[in-house]
Amino acid sequence: MTYCVTPGCRVPENPDSDRFCMSCGAKLWLQDRYRPIQSIGKGGFGRTFLAVDEESLSKSRCVIKQLYLENPSTDVFQKAKELFLQEAVRLGELGTHPKIPTLLAHFEQNQQLYLIQEWISGKTLAEELTQNGVYNETQIWELLKDLLPILKYIHAHKVIHRDIKPANIIRRNEDSQLVLIDFGIAKLITDTALLHTGTMIGTPEYMAPEQIKGKAVWASDLYSLGVTCIHLLTQVPPWDMYDSINDGWVWRDFLLPERKVSDRLGRILDKLLQNSIKNRFQSVDEVLQSVNSTLPPTKILLKNPTQSAHPLSLPPTSTQSVIQKITSNNLVSEAGVDYTKLHYLLNKKKWKEADKETWDILCQLFGRPSGYYLKLNDIKTLPCQDLATLDQLWIKSSGGRFGFSIQSRIYQEVGEEYPSFCDRVGWPVYNPHVMDSAFNFNLKSPIGHLPSRRWVGGYFDWWRHIEILTIKLKECGIF
């Protein structure tokens, strides 16, 4: 099908081979090159179409954005055209960023103004939410870390996006990177005399109070980012989470029990969602500072794109050598323990057997028989090289999902609250000891679920093992 983009056309659908609209007679291809095939969006001052670039060798797809001003006077149209050309240059500069669609062309045709942009193949976060359900805290951290640098870049170019929402964030198929879309020219010229005072551009339920009143600022995008995060965490329409009586967001009331978030993340989201601009984050740099201060300062990322994008802590030089030796199958032990069997079980994804072997190794480190329950004082004296070897074997084999340092990171993310930690990793709060039914031995388990807690003993304070383990990991330079 070829789609007619002429405003007011009653029957815009036409056969592929047609060059002129059967309904209104207008030329169908733009610049004798771009063939519209489908309408994909419409706003107050713009329309968006999916198109094919017929001059490209691969007949690649692209996006047509039409700036639509209904019955403008000559003066208004000339002013719009002037601003359009200026802002197209700025939009072209933005498109040099790898996570913003490239501007391919801009022109006037039949007294309409057009942009041609790169088509991003992938699912929007709105589509992901519908397909996969609510996001967890780790995914929100990753979202913030991915999007904030993009916002910093566009703000540095004096552009306010004005429509941050899940539907305008695409996870690109080719590399799973997030791409920010919908930089329409209409958004870029809303503060000009072309449009009436108080005109709103954006999606009201994601918009900051000042933007609803027609005056967007840099912090308005940050507010919309906050609303995006709480919608992804709850899958509840934003306005349903706003308490109009008390004039504030009550998003925590809509979190699923297994999706509670840490106080640290909650404080960041609350500050993004402040109605008063002066109480909100003032810049992307401020948000980044808060985000980075709550995460491990240095990380390595898994290079295999099929693995989880979960960040791993980067140990100091001594522990880096352990990782290198693990990679070369020369497994390091300060206490002379043989890790060959554990390495084999983990490589074969025999998670239950590997979990039992991990327990056996912990017993060996203290010269204890198999099935011995470690106490808190035992954890304090674990040999650092062996702890690092155990941790990195689990991390490497699980693609960053399982490991002691993974569990410790989650424990800190939830504000060192043990019940919240158990919710995140999928553990019962009580101590089941050897009850296998309390744990799930597969990769579908929550991040941090394994190794299990079956080796922990003690009558009164066994639940403090993750606290003591976190301290030990830091002492060893592993976390």
Protein Blocks (a to p, Z undefined) as FASTA:
>chain_A
ZZdfbghiablcccfklmbdfklopafbghhlaccfbdcbdcfkbccdddddfkbmnlpa
cdddddddehiafklmmmmmmmmmmmmmmmmmmmmpmkbccdfbdcdeehiacdddddde
dddfklmmmmnopadfklmmmmmmmmmmmmmmmmmnopafklacfklcccdfklopacde
hiafklmmmmpmkbcghiacdjfklpcfklmnopacfklmmmmmmmmmmmmmnopafklm
pcfknopafkkmmpcfklcccfklmmmmmmmmpmblklpcfbfklmmmmmmmmpcfbdcd
dfblkbcfbdcddddfklmmmmmmmmnopacdfklpafklmmmmmmnopaklmmmmmmmm
mmmmnopaehiacdfklmmmgcfklmmmmmmmmmmmnnomacjklmmmmmmmnoopaklm
mmmnopafbdnkjamklpccdfkbcehkaccfklpgcjklmmmmmmmmmmmmmmnopZZ
